[in-house]
C-alpha cells in the first residue's frame, strides 16, 4: 500500500507541472484521496464486505466529487487531474499509467449483467469531459480528446476526437502495437528539459491535431480553386483563338467563405493559390 502511494505521488509530478511537493499532493489532490479510498474499498469488495465498500465509495464521492465503484479494477500510477465529475463504473478496468481529467465518464450502455464498462490499457489519456461508453477496449497508449464520445474499440496508439469520436491519428504498427519512443530515443532526438512534454500529452490531444472533416474540406476547396484557375487559363486561350469569344466572369469559391476551416488551412490554401 505504501509503495503504491509513493508511485501514485510520483505519477502526479510526472504529469502535473503545478505539483510542488509530496505533502501538498497528499493534502490537496482529490485524485490521490479518491484513489487511496478506492484501494481500501476495492479490498473490502473482493473480501465480500460489499456494504462497507459501498459506504467508503460513497464517502469518497462526497469528499472528492469523484465516483469510483469499489469493484472497478485500477492499475498502478493512475492519475485523476482536477477530478470533479469523474465517474468510473463497476466493470471498468484501468491499466498502468492511465490519466483521466475532470468530467470523464467510463460508463456502460447495457442493463445486462457482466462486462458493461470499458477497459483502458496502459498509458491511455482521456481528456476533460470525454465519455467512454461500453464494454470495449481502448488500446495501449491511445488518447481521447476532450468532450469526445467513444462507443467503439480504439486501436493502440490512436487519437480520438468528436461526438461520435473520430480517429485523427493512428500511431501503431501492423500488429496493433503502439509506436512509443523510448527514453533513450527521446534524449537522442531532443536534448532539452521538455522530455516530459514529448512523452505525455495533457488532455489527450496535441496542439497540432487537425479535425479530419476540416482537412477534407480544405483539400476539396483547394481542388476547386485549381479547377477555377484552369478554367481561367482556358478562357484566355479561347479569347486568343477566337476574338469573338465572350469571356464571362463567375463567382469563385474561397476558403474564407467557410468558417469551419481553420486559419492555418486558409493561409496554406491562399499561399498555394498565389
C-alpha positions as CSV (number, residue, x, y, z in Angstrom):
1,X,0.0,0.0,0.0
2,X,2.8,2.4,0.9
3,X,4.7,1.5,-2.3
4,X,1.5,2.1,-4.4
5,X,1.0,5.5,-2.7
6,X,4.6,6.5,-3.5
7,X,4.2,5.6,-7.1
8,X,0.9,7.5,-7.3
9,X,2.5,10.6,-5.9
10,X,5.4,10.3,-8.4
11,X,2.9,10.0,-11.2
12,X,1.4,13.4,-10.2
13,X,4.9,15.0,-10.5
14,X,5.3,13.4,-13.9
15,X,2.0,14.7,-15.3
16,X,1.2,17.9,-13.4
17,X,3.7,20.8,-13.6
18,X,1.7,22.5,-10.8
19,X,2.7,19.9,-8.2
20,X,5.4,21.3,-5.9
21,X,6.0,18.8,-3.1
22,X,4.7,15.5,-1.8
23,X,2.9,17.0,1.2
24,X,0.9,19.3,-0.9
25,X,-0.1,16.4,-3.2
26,X,-1.2,14.2,-0.3
27,X,-3.2,17.0,1.3
28,X,-4.8,18.9,-1.6
29,X,-5.1,16.5,-4.6
30,X,-8.6,14.9,-4.7
31,X,-7.4,12.4,-7.3
32,X,-5.0,10.9,-4.7
33,X,-7.7,10.9,-2.0
34,X,-10.1,9.1,-4.3
35,X,-7.5,6.6,-5.3
36,X,-6.4,5.8,-1.8
37,X,-10.0,5.3,-0.6
38,X,-10.8,3.2,-3.7
39,X,-8.0,0.8,-2.9
40,X,-9.4,0.3,0.5
41,X,-13.0,-0.1,-0.8
42,X,-11.8,-2.5,-3.6
43,X,-10.1,-4.7,-1.0
44,X,-13.3,-4.9,1.1
45,X,-15.3,-5.6,-2.0
46,X,-13.1,-8.5,-3.0
47,X,-13.4,-9.9,0.5
48,X,-17.2,-9.9,0.4
49,X,-17.6,-6.8,2.6
50,X,-19.6,-5.1,-0.1
51,X,-21.7,-2.8,2.1
52,X,-18.6,-1.4,3.8
53,X,-17.0,-1.0,0.4
54,X,-20.0,1.0,-0.9
55,X,-20.0,3.2,2.2
56,X,-16.4,4.1,1.7
57,X,-17.0,4.7,-2.0
58,X,-20.0,7.0,-1.2
59,X,-17.8,8.9,1.3
60,X,-15.1,9.3,-1.3
61,X,-17.6,10.8,-3.7
62,X,-18.8,13.2,-1.1
63,X,-15.3,14.3,-0.3
64,X,-13.7,14.4,-3.7
65,X,-16.6,14.6,-6.3
66,X,-15.1,11.5,-7.9
67,X,-17.2,8.4,-8.1
68,X,-15.4,5.1,-8.4
69,X,-17.3,1.8,-8.0
70,X,-15.4,-0.4,-5.5
71,X,-15.5,-3.3,-8.0
72,X,-13.6,-1.3,-10.6
73,X,-10.0,-2.5,-11.3
74,X,-7.3,0.1,-11.3
75,X,-3.6,-0.3,-12.1
76,X,-0.5,1.5,-10.9
77,X,0.3,5.1,-11.2
78,X,-3.2,6.1,-12.0
79,X,-3.8,9.9,-12.1
80,X,-7.0,11.9,-12.0
81,X,-6.3,15.5,-12.6
82,X,-8.7,18.0,-11.0
83,X,-11.2,15.2,-10.6
84,X,-14.6,16.9,-10.3
85,X,-17.3,14.8,-12.1
86,X,-15.2,11.7,-12.9
87,X,-17.3,8.5,-12.9
88,X,-15.8,5.0,-13.2
89,X,-18.3,2.1,-13.5
90,X,-18.4,-1.2,-11.8
91,X,-16.8,-3.4,-14.5
92,X,-14.3,-0.8,-15.7
93,X,-10.7,-1.9,-15.9
94,X,-7.8,0.5,-15.9
95,X,-4.2,-0.4,-16.7
96,X,-1.0,1.3,-15.5
97,X,0.0,4.9,-16.1
98,X,-3.5,6.0,-17.2
99,X,-4.6,9.6,-16.9
100,X,-8.2,11.0,-16.6
101,X,-9.2,14.6,-16.5
102,X,-12.3,16.2,-14.9
103,X,-15.7,15.2,-16.2
104,X,-14.7,11.9,-17.6
105,X,-17.2,9.0,-17.6
106,X,-16.2,5.4,-18.0
107,X,-19.8,4.1,-18.3
108,X,-22.0,1.4,-19.7
109,X,-24.8,1.3,-22.2
110,X,-26.4,-2.0,-21.2
111,X,-28.5,-3.2,-18.4
112,X,-27.2,-6.8,-18.7
113,X,-25.1,-8.4,-16.1
114,X,-21.4,-9.0,-16.8
115,X,-18.9,-6.7,-18.5
116,X,-20.6,-3.3,-19.2
117,X,-17.8,-0.8,-18.9
118,X,-14.7,-0.1,-20.9
119,X,-11.1,-1.4,-20.4
120,X,-8.4,1.2,-20.6
121,X,-5.0,-0.3,-21.3
122,X,-1.6,1.1,-20.1
123,X,-0.8,4.7,-20.9
124,X,-4.2,5.9,-22.0
125,X,-5.1,9.6,-21.7
126,X,-8.7,10.7,-21.5
127,X,-9.4,14.4,-21.9
128,X,-11.8,16.5,-19.9
129,X,-15.5,15.8,-20.4
130,X,-14.9,12.7,-22.5
131,X,-17.3,9.8,-22.4
132,X,-16.1,6.2,-23.0
133,X,-19.2,4.0,-23.0
134,X,-19.4,0.3,-23.5
135,X,-17.6,-3.0,-22.8
136,X,-14.8,-2.5,-25.3
137,X,-11.0,-1.9,-25.1
138,X,-9.1,1.4,-25.5
139,X,-5.7,0.3,-26.7
140,X,-2.4,0.9,-25.1
141,X,-1.1,4.5,-25.4
142,X,-4.4,5.8,-27.0
143,X,-5.6,9.3,-26.5
144,X,-9.2,10.5,-26.3
145,X,-9.7,14.3,-26.7
146,X,-11.8,16.5,-24.5
147,X,-15.6,16.0,-24.8
148,X,-15.2,13.1,-27.2
149,X,-17.8,10.4,-27.0
150,X,-16.3,7.0,-27.7
151,X,-18.6,3.9,-28.2
152,X,-16.3,1.6,-30.2
153,X,-12.9,0.0,-29.6
154,X,-9.9,2.2,-30.0
155,X,-6.7,0.9,-31.5
156,X,-3.4,1.1,-29.6
157,X,-1.8,4.5,-30.1
158,X,-4.7,6.2,-31.8
159,X,-6.1,9.6,-31.0
160,X,-9.9,10.1,-31.0
161,X,-11.9,13.3,-31.1
162,X,-15.5,14.4,-31.6
163,X,-19.0,13.0,-31.0
164,X,-19.1,10.2,-32.0
165,X,-15.3,10.2,-31.8
166,X,-13.2,10.1,-35.0
167,X,-9.7,8.8,-35.2
168,X,-7.3,11.7,-36.1
169,X,-4.0,9.8,-35.7
170,X,-3.1,6.1,-35.8
171,X,0.3,5.5,-34.1
172,X,0.6,1.8,-34.1
173,X,2.4,-0.9,-36.1
174,X,0.9,-3.6,-38.4
175,X,0.4,-5.9,-35.4
176,X,-1.6,-3.3,-33.5
177,X,1.2,-2.4,-31.1
178,X,1.6,1.3,-30.3
179,X,4.7,3.1,-31.6
180,X,6.2,4.7,-28.5
181,X,9.6,6.2,-28.3
182,X,11.9,5.0,-25.5
183,X,13.5,7.5,-23.1
184,X,16.8,6.8,-24.9
185,X,15.4,7.7,-28.3
186,X,13.7,10.8,-26.9
187,X,17.0,12.0,-25.5
188,X,18.8,11.4,-28.7
189,X,16.2,13.5,-30.7
190,X,15.7,16.3,-28.2
191,X,18.3,17.1,-25.6
192,X,16.2,19.6,-23.6
193,X,14.1,19.7,-20.5
194,X,10.9,19.1,-22.4
195,X,11.1,15.3,-22.3
196,X,8.0,15.1,-20.2
197,X,6.1,17.2,-22.7
198,X,7.2,15.0,-25.6
199,X,6.1,11.8,-23.8
200,X,2.9,12.9,-22.1
201,X,0.1,14.9,-23.8
202,X,-2.2,16.8,-21.5
203,X,-5.9,16.3,-22.1
204,X,-5.2,13.6,-24.6
205,X,-4.7,16.0,-27.5
206,X,-1.9,17.8,-29.3
207,X,-2.0,21.5,-30.3
208,X,-1.1,20.5,-33.8
209,X,-4.0,18.0,-34.1
210,X,-6.4,18.7,-37.0
211,X,-10.0,17.8,-37.4
212,X,-10.2,15.3,-40.3
213,X,-13.5,16.8,-41.6
214,X,-11.9,20.3,-41.8
215,X,-8.9,18.8,-43.6
216,X,-11.2,17.1,-46.1
217,X,-13.0,20.4,-46.8
218,X,-9.6,22.1,-47.2
219,X,-8.4,19.6,-49.7
220,X,-11.7,19.7,-51.6
221,X,-11.7,23.5,-51.8
222,X,-8.1,23.5,-52.9
223,X,-9.0,21.2,-55.8
224,X,-11.9,23.5,-56.7
225,X,-9.6,26.5,-56.7
226,X,-7.2,24.7,-59.0
227,X,-10.0,23.9,-61.4
228,X,-11.1,27.5,-61.4
229,X,-7.6,28.6,-62.2
230,X,-7.6,26.1,-65.1
231,X,-10.9,27.5,-66.4
232,X,-9.4,31.0,-66.4
233,X,-6.5,29.7,-68.5
234,X,-8.8,28.0,-70.9
235,X,-10.9,31.2,-71.3
236,X,-7.8,33.2,-72.0
237,X,-6.7,30.7,-74.6
238,X,-10.2,30.7,-76.3
239,X,-10.1,34.5,-76.4
240,X,-6.8,34.4,-78.3
241,X,-8.1,31.9,-80.8
242,X,-11.4,33.5,-81.3
243,X,-11.7,37.3,-80.6
244,X,-15.5,37.0,-80.8
245,X,-15.5,34.5,-77.9
246,X,-17.3,36.1,-74.9
247,X,-15.3,35.8,-71.8
248,X,-17.6,35.6,-68.7
249,X,-16.8,36.2,-65.1
250,X,-18.1,33.7,-62.5
251,X,-18.2,33.6,-58.7
252,X,-15.3,31.8,-57.3
253,X,-15.3,29.7,-54.1
254,X,-12.8,30.7,-51.4
255,X,-11.8,29.1,-48.2
256,X,-12.7,32.3,-46.3
257,X,-16.4,31.7,-47.2
258,X,-16.4,28.7,-44.9
259,X,-16.0,29.3,-41.1
260,X,-15.4,25.6,-40.4
261,X,-11.9,25.8,-41.8
262,X,-9.1,27.0,-39.5
263,X,-6.9,30.0,-40.2
264,X,-3.9,27.8,-40.8
265,X,-5.7,25.9,-43.6
266,X,-6.9,29.1,-45.2
267,X,-3.4,30.6,-45.1
268,X,-2.0,27.4,-46.7
269,X,-4.6,27.4,-49.4
270,X,-4.0,31.1,-50.1
271,X,-0.3,30.5,-50.4
272,X,-1.0,27.6,-52.8
273,X,-3.2,29.9,-55.0
274,X,-0.6,32.6,-55.2
